[in-house]
Amino acid sequence: IALFLEKNQIQHSVREQHNVIMTYFETETYLNRNEENHMQILIIIEKSGRSIQFIVPHCYSASNTINKSALFEAILNINWENRIVQYRYDVKDGEIRVGLSYPLEDAHPSEKQVLASLFLLINTVNKYHPTLIGALQDDPIHFPEHEKERVNLILDSLFEEQNLTLNPTPDQPKITQNDESDSSEDEDVWL
């Protein structure tokens, strides 16, 4: 992998004792915690060689975000829309990392796979940076109109399937189960 990076003139350093390669990229819209257009991506090969991970550690921090509901909504929507690149939240310290991984089994990753993974990760973080920053600041979340329609259709079908209604109150929206439900299942609602 280091040879692929050298061949493509990608700045990196190898930490063999941890099976990690650290790469560095400039970004268009993403700003790191030092307000720089710069991103670090770790390439980690599991010790057994069965999988490879590409991770942007400490991409964002939500440790000072009091109301995280907008943030969680944004992360869920991005992960749903995206499916390959995943945003993950660490409840212990508020770290939000972004990454992707795939199995290798007995094969070695190709140069094309490594480069595609890196640039997919960079492009995804750049694309959703304004959305995540807005969610961290508890601003309304803005997604493209076609995505709003798709998410609303999915939510409507889930609400209908679970026989739920949304009863907004002045204080806070509330989800309740309609009385005519004859479901013998427990009271949990899975969305």
ABEGO torsion letter per residue (X at the ends): XAAAAAAAGBBBBBBAAAGBBBBBBBBAABBBAAGBBBBBBBBBBBAAGABBBBBBBGABBAAABABAAAAAAAAAAAAAAAGABBBBBBAAAGBBBBBBBBBAEABBBBAAAAAAAAAAAAAAAAAAAAAAAAAAAGBBBBBBAAAAAAAAAAAAAAAAAAGBBBBBBAABBBBBBBAABABABBABBBX
